[in-house]
Amino acid sequence: MARTWTVVCLAVLTAVNTSVSLAESASDGSRLSKVLNHENAELGVTAKPVSLVDDTAYLRRVSVDLIGRIPNHGEIEEYLAWPAAERRSKLIDRLMADPRFVDRWTTFFADMLRLRSNSPGGAAALAFVHKSVEDDMPYDELARRFISANGKAGAVPEVAYVLGDDADPMALAGVTSQVFMGIRISCAQCHDHPFDKWTREDFYGFAAFFGKTRRYENQFTNTVYTQEMKTSSVLWPPEGDAEESARKPVLPKFLVDLIDSKARPDFIARLESTRKSEQDLIEASLAASSKESSIDDLLLGAADKALDRARGKKKSSFDVASEARRERESIDLKADMRSESELRSDLAELIANPRNRFFAWNFVNRVWADLVGRGIVEPVDDFSDANTPSHPQTLDFLADEFVAGGFQFKPLVKMIVTSEPYQRGQAVGLDEAEQEELRAAFMAAPARRMLGEVLYDSILTAGHLFEYKHPKGANMKTVAERIRVAMPREGEEITPQSLASAGSGTAMQGQMNGAMAARGAGYNLESGIEIDFDNILKQAKEKANEAVVVEKMEVMSAEQLEAERMQMEGGNRRRFRYVYKTVERTYDDNPVFGSAFRMASPAAPQHFVRIFGQTDRTQVGVPRDHSPSMRQALMMLNGKMTHEASRVGPFEPMHKLLVGKAPDVDQAVRIAYLEILTREPAAEEVELAKSIIDEGGTTLEGMADLRWVLLNSNEFRYLP
């Protein structure tokens, strides 16, 4: 109950705390800049920093980083209409309130936590993170939940983290230390770490926190969940180093020392003050609330109460086969599902403790690297004595402010994007050594290419592909397809029912062909299945309301079993003769796309976002690969999405400037540059653009050529 109380207290205060914290974080950006500048001076850096980027470059950069796409034409015009002195501050507030902020940063957390929508409970975990970012759940609470969660996949979203590694204590030890503390200990599983201080006993001691957790899969209900065993599976000495009888369970041992509980650093005192104020406000709110609302309603919510009621019910009666009864008797599912993991709860408290410096250091370093393009510690998840921070004072300042502010994510982001290091331009015209010196001191921005999802959504934004831009029926196309057709026997009629009973894939193939035609047909590498986060969370609550027991199963009769066997073996299937025919299908090629941030992830290996760096999230510590490749070039040059984004549709504002009663090609070129590159074209660029348009056959075709060129430029793919 105590932890739930903390969660609800902080959730109720989210709106108040966020508004106050965001207002303060702009000045925190200035303080952060001063800390970094002072530290550079102490480090003997004498180079002159690169100037800050101009307003439109800042608009493009921060829009990409905060909402995952470039700004559209209307947003650019609105931004430029604001007073120059207020633009950047007003922009940050607007972007932070945009629903896309949540989508974009859900991907950040999904990458870090290696959440996969196709793994047990993965989709629910993604939806949970999405809701957590939306509500600005404190990061320490988020971490505790993922580390300690127990329960059924899908019903308890956070348990997907443990199930992602099959509840293997050895795998989870390496993953958890690296993800949440930036400490790489996996190498010590087999031997003492050759380059760090970690011993094999250190590894086994940390793995022991996961030693009682097991992954369980019920074959009758297709349910995957975790359960806690009475004894640990992590034994010492390691297997093969001693007789089995001599191996004993390892006592859990945390890796790092916490700040002494008697010490009260300033950031700890500020955190305590912040959370006391929050609790006082909650208690006042509860006192003033309606008497009809119970404390349980306010603290737990309907879903949590339903789960408590379900867990309190008497055992259900079971009518199952003897094998199922034996399995049921050996494992008390209700008790196992109800039990908490005491060891992982202890570990969660140690890791997310404000006195654990590695926890805050690691997270702020990850966010800094994501926004600035380079970590204070590189790689971002490798904190060790041999890999010290380049700017320890700056790292401490970020961590202290993050902890003191209650581990809230949004103020941390705003503090960074309002700082000078974030706003600096790239070093141009200098030799590589000078550029590297400036980048290492965070006095110049490194070249950063858009994330795959950002590039995808930015193409859609520039090409007006989030909505239809052609009228219905304007792009009718006919394609030839090769299909398999069932031929009837003499005197027999073929019906959908007879095809289904024959086990034929013909009917399904026809449905798939129709669906492919509806979205443009062909081998589609740029579309994806969109996730409805709200609906997934709703389903998770419904699952949580169910009693966690094996559903009642009826024993099949011998006749039923034989009938099922015959159906599986095809004994009752009808036989048909098939021929292949070429048929023509006509469809309206008027595509509209959804956001890449809402797709099931990771995407298929051949998908656009995977080609542009999204990982499969199976291996810990594998960063996104931003190096260029031939596949990327071919996808941009020849891909359907780039082609459709280049075409000018009648519903676009630009269309009337090209074929209307009063055409204005110069203004159309200006809009093309604003929409694609977020800047005004230079005079010589306008003339060159007009020559490209003139050579295009028609004005619309020429503009499509120009937009295709701009979309394939490095300036489009890379941040200013």
C-alpha positions in Angstrom: 0.0 0.0 0.0 2.8 2.4 0.8 4.2 2.3 -2.7 0.8 2.6 -4.3 0.2 5.7 -2.1 3.4 7.2 -3.4 2.4 6.5 -7.0 -1.0 8.1 -6.6 0.3 11.1 -4.7 2.8 11.9 -7.5 0.2 11.2 -10.2 -2.3 13.6 -8.7 0.2 16.3 -8.5 1.6 15.8 -12.0 -0.1 18.8 -13.6 0.9 21.2 -10.8 4.5 19.9 -10.5 5.0 19.8 -14.3 3.9 23.4 -14.8 6.1 24.7 -12.0 9.1 22.6 -13.0 8.9 23.6 -16.6 8.8 27.2 -15.7 11.9 26.8 -13.6 13.8 24.6 -16.0 14.3 27.4 -18.5 16.5 29.2 -16.0 18.0 25.8 -15.1 19.2 25.7 -18.8 21.2 28.9 -18.1 22.6 27.4 -14.9 23.5 24.2 -16.8 25.4 26.3 -19.4 27.3 28.2 -16.7 28.3 24.9 -15.0 29.6 23.5 -18.3 31.4 26.7 -19.3 33.1 26.8 -15.8 34.2 23.2 -16.1 35.6 23.7 -19.6 37.7 26.6 -18.2 38.9 24.4 -15.4 39.8 21.7 -17.9 41.9 24.2 -19.9 39.7 24.4 -22.9 40.5 27.7 -24.7 38.8 27.3 -28.0 36.0 29.6 -28.9 32.6 28.0 -28.9 30.4 27.9 -32.0 27.6 30.4 -32.1 24.0 29.4 -31.3 21.9 28.3 -34.3 19.3 30.7 -35.7 15.6 30.6 -34.9 14.5 28.4 -37.8 17.3 25.9 -37.3 16.4 25.7 -33.6 12.8 25.2 -34.5 13.7 22.3 -36.8 16.1 20.7 -34.3 13.9 20.9 -31.2 10.8 19.8 -33.1 12.7 16.7 -34.3 13.9 16.0 -30.8 10.8 16.6 -28.9 7.9 15.5 -31.2 9.7 13.3 -33.6 9.2 15.2 -36.9 10.0 18.4 -38.7 7.6 21.4 -38.3 4.9 21.8 -40.8 4.2 25.0 -42.8 1.6 26.3 -40.3 3.8 25.7 -37.3 6.7 27.6 -39.0 4.6 30.6 -39.8 3.1 30.6 -36.3 6.6 30.4 -34.7 8.0 33.3 -36.9 5.0 35.4 -35.9 5.9 35.2 -32.2 8.1 37.9 -30.7 11.7 37.0 -31.3 12.6 37.2 -27.6 9.8 34.7 -26.6 10.0 32.3 -29.5 12.1 29.5 -28.1 10.5 29.5 -24.7 7.0 29.5 -26.1 8.0 26.8 -28.6 9.2 24.4 -25.9 6.0 24.8 -23.9 3.9 24.0 -27.0 6.0 21.0 -28.0 6.0 19.6 -24.5 2.2 19.7 -24.5 1.9 18.1 -28.0 0.7 14.4 -27.9 3.5 13.5 -30.2 6.0 14.3 -27.4 4.7 11.2 -25.6 4.9 9.1 -28.8 8.5 10.2 -29.5 9.9 9.6 -26.0 8.0 6.3 -25.6 10.4 5.1 -28.3 13.4 6.3 -26.2 12.3 4.3 -23.2 11.4 1.3 -25.4 14.9 1.2 -26.8 16.4 1.5 -23.4 14.2 -1.1 -21.8 14.3 -3.3 -24.9 10.5 -3.6 -25.1 9.2 -5.6 -28.0 5.5 -5.6 -29.0 5.8 -9.2 -30.2 7.1 -10.6 -26.9 4.9 -11.7 -24.0 3.2 -8.6 -22.6 5.4 -6.4 -24.8 2.5 -4.4 -26.3 1.0 -3.7 -22.9 4.4 -2.6 -21.6 4.8 -0.1 -24.5 1.3 1.2 -23.7 2.2 1.5 -20.0 5.4 3.5 -20.8 3.3 5.7 -23.2 0.9 6.5 -20.4 3.8 7.0 -17.9 5.4 9.5 -20.1 2.1 11.3 -20.7 1.6 11.5 -17.0 5.2 12.3 -16.3 5.5 9.4 -13.8 8.7 9.9 -11.8 11.5 7.8 -13.3 12.4 6.2 -10.0 8.9 4.8 -9.8 8.9 3.6 -13.4 12.2 1.8 -12.8 10.9 0.2 -9.5 7.9 -1.1 -11.3 9.8 -2.8 -14.2 12.4 -4.3 -11.9 10.0 -5.7 -9.3 6.8 -6.5 -11.2 5.3 -10.0 -10.9 2.2 -11.4 -12.7 0.7 -12.3 -15.9 1.9 -11.0 -19.3 -0.5 -8.4 -20.6 -2.4 -8.0 -17.3 0.7 -6.6 -15.5 2.4 -4.5 -18.2 5.7 -4.0 -16.4 6.4 -7.8 -16.1 7.3 -7.7 -19.8 10.8 -6.5 -18.7 11.5 -9.7 -16.8 9.8 -11.9 -19.3 11.8 -10.3 -22.1 14.8 -12.3 -20.9 12.7 -15.4 -19.9 13.2 -14.5 -16.2 16.7 -15.9 -16.5 18.6 -14.5 -13.4 21.9 -14.5 -15.2 20.6 -12.5 -18.2 18.6 -10.2 -16.0 21.6 -9.4 -13.8 23.7 -8.2 -16.7 20.8 -6.3 -18.3 19.5 -4.6 -15.2 22.9 -3.3 -14.1 23.6 -2.0 -17.5 20.2 -0.5 -18.3 19.5 1.2 -15.0 23.0 1.9 -13.7 25.3 1.9 -16.7 27.4 -0.8 -15.2 28.6 -3.6 -17.4 29.0 -6.8 -15.4 27.9 -9.5 -17.9 31.6 -10.3 -18.6 32.0 -11.4 -14.9 29.4 -14.2 -15.3 32.2 -16.6 -16.5 35.3 -15.0 -15.1 36.5 -12.0 -13.2 36.1 -8.9 -15.4 39.4 -8.4 -17.2 39.0 -4.6 -17.5 37.0 -3.7 -14.5 36.8 -4.4 -10.8 33.8 -6.8 -10.9 34.5 -10.4 -9.8 32.5 -13.5 -10.6 31.2 -13.5 -7.0 30.0 -9.9 -7.5 28.0 -11.1 -10.6 26.5 -14.1 -8.8 25.6 -11.9 -5.8 23.7 -9.5 -8.0 22.0 -12.3 -10.0 20.8 -13.7 -6.7 18.2 -10.9 -6.6 16.5 -12.6 -9.5 17.2 -16.2 -8.3 13.7 -17.0 -7.1 11.8 -15.7 -10.1 10.6 -18.2 -12.7 8.9 -17.8 -16.0 5.8 -20.1 -16.2 3.7 -20.9 -19.2 0.4 -22.7 -18.8 -0.3 -24.8 -21.9 -4.0 -25.0 -21.2 -4.7 -21.3 -21.0 -1.8 -20.0 -23.1 -0.8 -17.8 -20.2 2.7 -16.6 -19.6 3.6 -15.1 -16.2 6.2 -15.0 -13.5 6.1 -16.7 -10.1 8.3 -16.8 -7.1 9.9 -20.0 -5.9 10.9 -20.8 -2.3 14.6 -21.4 -3.2 17.0 -19.6 -5.4 18.4 -21.1 -8.6 21.6 -19.0 -8.3 24.1 -21.3 -6.6 27.8 -21.0 -5.6 30.3 -22.3 -6.6 29.3 -22.1 -10.3 28.2 -25.2 -12.1 31.2 -27.4 -12.9 33.4 -25.8 -10.2 32.2 -28.1 -7.4 30.1 -31.2 -6.7 26.4 -30.4 -7.1 25.8 -31.3 -3.4 28.3 -28.6 -2.4 26.6 -25.8 -4.2 24.5 -23.5 -2.1 22.2 -20.5 -2.8 24.0 -17.2 -3.1 23.1 -14.4 -0.8 22.0 -11.2 -2.8 24.7 -8.5 -2.9 24.3 -5.1 -4.3 27.1 -3.8 -6.6 27.7 -0.2 -5.4 27.7 1.7 -2.1 24.9 4.2 -1.5 25.5 7.7 0.0 25.6 7.3 3.8 22.1 7.6 5.2 23.4 10.0 7.8 24.6 12.4 5.1 22.0 14.9 3.8 23.3 16.4 0.5 21.4 19.4 -0.8 19.7 17.5 -3.6 18.4 14.9 -1.1 17.1 17.6 1.2 15.3 19.3 -1.8 13.8 16.0 -2.9 12.5 15.3 0.7 11.0 18.8 0.7 9.4 18.4 -2.7 7.8 15.1 -1.8 6.6 16.3 1.6 4.9 19.2 -0.1 3.3 16.7 -2.5 2.1 14.5 0.3 0.6 17.6 2.2 -1.2 18.6 -0.9 -2.6 15.1 -1.5 -3.8 14.8 2.1 -5.5 18.2 1.8 -7.1 17.0 -1.5 -8.3 13.8 0.1 -9.8 15.7 3.0 -11.8 17.9 0.7 -12.9 15.1 -1.6 -16.4 13.7 -1.8 -17.2 11.3 1.1 -18.7 9.0 -1.5 -15.2 8.3 -2.8 -13.4 5.8 -0.6 -9.6 6.0 0.0 -9.3 2.8 -1.9 -11.0 4.4 -4.9 -8.5 7.3 -4.9 -5.5 5.2 -4.3 -6.0 2.0 -6.1 -8.5 2.7 -8.9 -11.2 0.4 -10.1 -8.8 -2.0 -11.8 -6.6 -2.5 -8.8 -9.6 -3.0 -6.6 -11.0 -5.6 -8.9 -7.7 -7.4 -8.9 -7.6 -7.4 -5.1 -11.2 -8.8 -5.1 -10.2 -11.5 -7.6 -7.2 -12.5 -5.6 -9.4 -12.8 -2.5 -11.9 -15.2 -4.0 -12.0 -18.8 -3.0 -10.4 -21.4 -5.1 -12.4 -22.3 -8.2 -13.3 -25.9 -8.7 -11.5 -27.6 -11.6 -12.9 -30.3 -14.0 -9.9 -31.2 -16.0 -8.0 -34.2 -17.2 -5.8 -36.0 -14.6 -2.6 -34.6 -16.1 -3.9 -31.1 -15.8 -4.9 -31.8 -12.2 -1.5 -33.1 -11.3 0.1 -30.0 -12.8 -2.4 -27.8 -10.9 -1.8 -29.5 -7.6 2.0 -29.0 -7.9 1.8 -25.3 -8.5 -0.5 -23.0 -6.6 -1.1 -20.5 -9.4 -3.2 -18.1 -7.3 -0.6 -18.0 -4.5 2.3 -17.6 -6.9 0.6 -14.9 -8.9 -0.4 -13.1 -5.7 3.1 -13.2 -4.1 5.4 -10.3 -4.6 9.1 -10.7 -5.4 10.7 -9.6 -2.2 14.2 -9.9 -3.5 13.4 -7.9 -6.7 11.5 -5.3 -4.7 14.6 -4.9 -2.5 16.7 -4.6 -5.6 14.3 -2.0 -7.1 14.6 0.1 -3.9 18.4 0.0 -4.0 18.7 0.8 -7.7 16.1 3.6 -7.7 17.3 5.1 -4.4 18.2 8.8 -4.6 21.4 7.9 -2.8 22.5 5.6 -5.6 24.4 8.0 -7.8 24.8 5.5 -10.7 21.0 5.5 -11.2 20.7 9.2 -11.8 24.0 9.5 -13.5 23.1 6.8 -16.0 19.7 8.2 -16.9 20.6 11.9 -17.3 23.6 10.8 -19.4 21.3 8.9 -21.7 18.9 11.8 -22.2 21.8 14.2 -22.7 23.4 12.0 -25.3 20.1 11.6 -27.1 19.5 15.3 -27.3 23.0 16.7 -27.6 24.4 13.8 -29.7 27.2 12.8 -27.4 27.3 11.4 -23.9 29.3 12.8 -21.0 30.2 9.2 -20.6 30.6 7.3 -23.8 29.3 4.6 -24.4 26.3 5.9 -22.4 25.9 2.6 -20.5 29.6 2.0 -19.5 30.4 3.7 -16.2 33.6 2.4 -14.8 36.9 3.5 -13.3 38.5 3.1 -16.7 35.8 5.2 -18.5 35.3 8.3 -16.4 33.0 11.2 -17.4 34.4 13.9 -19.6 32.6 16.6 -17.5 31.9 15.2 -14.0 30.7 18.5 -12.6 28.2 18.9 -15.4 27.0 15.3 -14.9 26.6 15.8 -11.2 24.6 19.0 -11.8 22.3 17.2 -14.2 21.8 14.3 -11.7 21.3 16.5 -8.7 18.7 18.6 -10.4 16.9 15.5 -11.7 16.8 13.9 -8.3 15.9 17.1 -6.4 13.0 17.7 -8.9 11.5 14.3 -8.0 12.9 12.3 -10.9 10.6 14.0 -13.3 11.5 13.6 -17.0 10.0 16.6 -18.7 11.9 19.2 -16.7 15.2 17.4 -17.4 14.5 17.5 -21.1 13.6 21.2 -21.0 16.7 22.1 -19.0 18.8 20.5 -21.7 17.1 21.9 -24.8 17.2 25.5 -23.3 20.9 25.2 -22.6 23.7 26.7 -24.7 25.3 23.3 -25.5 22.1 22.1 -27.1 21.6 25.2 -29.1 25.1 25.5 -30.6 25.8 25.1 -34.3 28.2 22.7 -36.0 31.8 23.5 -36.4 32.3 24.3 -40.1 35.5 25.2 -41.9 37.9 23.8 -39.3 40.1 20.7 -39.5 38.9 17.5 -37.9 41.1 17.8 -34.8 39.7 21.3 -34.0 36.2 20.1 -34.6 36.6 17.1 -32.3 38.0 19.4 -29.6 34.9 21.6 -29.8 32.5 18.6 -29.9 34.2 16.9 -26.9 33.8 20.1 -24.9 30.2 20.4 -26.0 31.0 23.8 -27.6 29.9 22.6 -31.1 27.1 20.3 -32.1 28.0 16.9 -33.7 26.3 16.0 -37.0 23.2 14.0 -36.1 21.0 12.1 -38.5 17.3 11.7 -37.7 16.2 8.5 -36.1 14.5 6.1 -38.5 11.1 6.9 -37.0 11.7 10.7 -37.2 12.8 10.5 -40.8 9.8 8.4 -41.7 7.4 10.9 -40.0 9.2 13.9 -41.4 8.8 12.6 -44.9 5.1 12.3 -44.2 5.0 15.8 -42.8 6.8 17.4 -45.7 4.7 15.4 -48.2 1.3 15.9 -46.6 0.8 12.2 -46.2 -0.8 12.1 -42.8 -4.0 12.9 -44.6 -5.4 12.4 -48.1 -4.1 14.9 -50.6 -5.9 13.6 -53.7 -9.6 13.4 -54.3 -11.2 10.0 -54.3 -10.8 8.2 -57.6 -8.1 10.5 -59.0 -5.4 7.8 -58.9 -7.1 4.7 -60.2 -4.5 2.0 -61.1 -4.8 -1.5 -62.5 -2.3 -4.3 -61.5 -2.0 -7.9 -62.7 -1.7 -10.6 -60.0 -1.1 -14.3 -60.1 -3.6 -16.2 -58.0 -4.5 -19.9 -57.3 -8.1 -20.8 -58.2 -10.0 -24.0 -57.2 -11.6 -25.9 -60.0 -14.9 -27.7 -59.2 -15.6 -31.4 -59.8 -18.3 -32.4 -62.1 -21.7 -31.6 -60.6 -20.2 -29.8 -57.6 -20.4 -26.2 -56.7 -17.6 -24.4 -55.0 -18.6 -22.2 -52.1 -16.6 -20.3 -49.4 -17.6 -22.9 -46.9 -16.4 -25.8 -49.1 -13.1 -23.9 -49.6 -12.7 -23.5 -45.9 -13.4 -27.1 -45.2 -10.8 -28.0 -47.8 -8.2 -26.2 -45.9 -7.4 -24.1 -48.9 -5.5 -20.8 -48.7 -7.4 -19.5 -51.7 -10.0 -17.6 -49.9 -7.5 -16.1 -47.5 -5.2 -15.3 -50.4 -8.1 -13.4 -52.1 -8.7 -11.4 -48.9 -5.0 -10.6 -48.6 -4.8 -9.5 -52.2 -7.7 -7.3 -51.7 -6.1 -5.7 -48.7 -2.9 -5.2 -50.5 -4.7 -3.6 -53.4 -6.5 -1.2 -51.0 -3.2 0.1 -49.8 -1.3 0.2 -53.1 -0.4 -3.5 -53.6 3.1 -4.8 -54.0 5.9 -5.6 -51.5 5.3 -2.8 -48.9 8.4 -2.0 -46.8 7.1 1.3 -45.5 3.7 0.6 -43.8 3.1 -1.0 -40.4 0.6 -2.1 -37.9 -0.5 0.8 -35.7 -0.7 0.3 -31.9 -3.7 1.6 -30.0 -2.1 2.3 -26.7 -5.3 3.3 -24.9 -7.1 0.1 -26.0 -4.2 -2.1 -25.0 -4.2 -0.6 -21.5 -7.9 -1.1 -21.3 -7.4 -4.8 -22.2 -4.7 -5.1 -19.6 -7.1 -3.8 -16.9 -9.7 -6.3 -18.1 -7.2 -9.1 -17.8 -6.2 -7.8 -14.3 -9.8 -8.1 -13.2 -9.9 -11.8 -13.9 -9.0 -14.3 -11.2 -5.5 -15.7 -12.0 -6.5 -19.3 -12.1 -6.7 -22.0 -14.8 -10.0 -21.7 -16.6 -12.4 -24.6 -16.3 -11.8 -27.2 -19.0 -14.3 -29.9 -20.1 -13.0 -33.4 -20.6 -13.4 -34.4 -24.3 -15.1 -37.6 -25.1 -13.3 -40.2 -27.2 -15.5 -39.4 -30.1 -14.7 -35.7 -29.8 -11.0 -36.4 -29.6 -11.1 -38.6 -32.7 -13.1 -36.0 -34.6 -10.5 -33.3 -33.7 -7.7 -35.6 -34.7 -9.2 -36.3 -38.1 -9.8 -32.6 -38.7 -6.1 -31.9 -37.9 -5.0 -34.6 -40.2 -7.2 -33.4 -43.0 -9.3 -36.6 -42.9 -12.6 -34.7 -43.4 -11.3 -32.1 -45.8 -12.6 -31.8 -49.3 -10.2 -32.1 -52.2 -10.0 -29.7 -55.1 -8.0 -29.3 -58.3 -6.3 -25.9 -58.6 -5.0 -23.8 -61.5 -3.1 -20.5 -61.5 -4.6 -17.5 -63.3 -3.6 -14.0 -63.9 -6.2 -11.5 -62.9 -6.4 -7.7 -63.0 -7.3 -5.6 -59.9 -8.2 -2.0 -59.9 -7.6 0.2 -56.9 -7.4 3.9 -55.8 -3.7 4.6 -55.3 -4.3 7.5 -52.8 -2.2 6.5 -49.8 -2.3 7.9 -46.3 0.2 6.8 -43.7 0.3 6.6 -39.9 3.1 7.7 -37.6 6.1 5.3 -37.2 6.0 6.0 -33.5 2.7 4.2 -33.3 3.8 1.1 -35.2 4.3 -2.2 -33.6 8.0 -2.3 -32.8 10.6 -3.4 -33.6 9.5 -3.4 -37.2 10.2 -6.2 -39.6 13.9 -6.4 -40.6 13.3 -5.1 -44.1 11.1 -2.2 -43.0 12.1 1.5 -43.5 12.7 2.2 -39.8 14.9 -0.9 -39.4 16.9 0.0 -42.5 17.5 3.4 -40.9 18.8 2.1 -37.6 16.0 0.7 -35.4 17.4 -2.3 -33.6 15.6 -5.6 -32.8 15.9 -4.8 -29.0 17.1 -8.3 -28.2 20.7 -7.4 -27.2 21.5 -5.0 -24.4 23.8 -2.1 -25.1 23.4 -2.2 -28.9 23.0 1.4 -30.1 21.2 2.5 -33.2 23.4 2.4 -36.3 23.3 5.8 -38.0 25.9 4.9 -40.7 24.7 5.3 -44.3 24.1 2.3 -46.5 23.1 1.5 -50.1 19.8 0.1 -48.9 19.0 3.4 -47.3 19.8 5.3 -50.4 17.7 3.0 -52.6 14.8 3.2 -50.2 14.9 7.0 -50.3 15.5 7.2 -54.1 13.0 4.6 -55.2 10.6 4.1 -52.2 6.9 4.6 -52.6 6.7 6.9 -49.6 9.3 9.4 -51.0 7.6 9.2 -54.4 4.2 10.0 -52.9 5.6 12.7 -50.7 7.1 14.4 -53.8 3.8 14.5 -55.7 1.7 17.6 -55.2 -1.9 16.9 -54.4 -4.9 19.1 -55.1 -5.6 19.3 -51.4 -2.2 20.9 -50.7 -2.0 24.7 -50.4 0.9 24.7 -52.9 -1.3 23.2 -55.6 -3.1 26.4 -56.5 0.2 28.3 -56.7 1.3 25.9 -59.5 -1.9 25.4 -61.6 -4.4 28.0 -60.3 -5.7 31.1 -61.9 -2.8 33.2 -60.5 0.2 30.8 -60.4 3.2 31.9 -58.3 6.1 29.5 -58.8 8.5 31.6 -56.7 6.1 31.3 -53.7 5.7 27.6 -54.3 9.5 27.2 -54.2 9.6 29.1 -51.0 6.9 26.8 -49.5 8.8 23.7 -50.7 12.0 24.8 -48.9 10.1 25.7 -45.7 8.1 22.5 -45.6 11.1 20.2 -46.4 14.2 22.1 -45.0 12.6 24.5 -42.6 14.3 27.6 -44.1 13.9 30.2 -46.8 15.7 29.5 -50.1 18.5 31.7 -51.2 18.1 33.7 -54.4 20.3 31.3 -56.4 18.4 28.3 -55.0 15.1 29.8 -56.2 16.5 30.2 -59.8 17.9 26.7 -59.8 14.6 25.3 -58.4 12.6 27.1 -61.2 14.9 25.6 -63.8 14.2 22.1 -62.4 10.5 22.8 -62.5 10.7 24.0 -66.1 12.4 20.8 -67.1 9.7 18.6 -65.5 7.2 18.5 -68.4 4.3 20.0 -66.5 4.6 22.4 -63.5 3.3 19.7 -61.1 5.8 17.1 -62.4 8.6 19.7 -62.1 7.7 20.5 -58.5 7.6 16.8 -57.8 11.1 16.5 -59.1 12.3 19.4 -56.9 10.7 18.0 -53.8 12.2 14.6 -54.5 15.6 16.2 -54.8 15.2 18.1 -51.5 13.9 15.0 -49.7 17.0 13.1 -50.8 19.4 15.8 -49.7 21.7 15.4 -46.6 20.3 18.6 -45.3 16.9 17.0 -45.0 18.2 13.9 -43.2 20.5 15.6 -40.8 19.7 18.1 -38.0 21.0 21.6 -38.4 
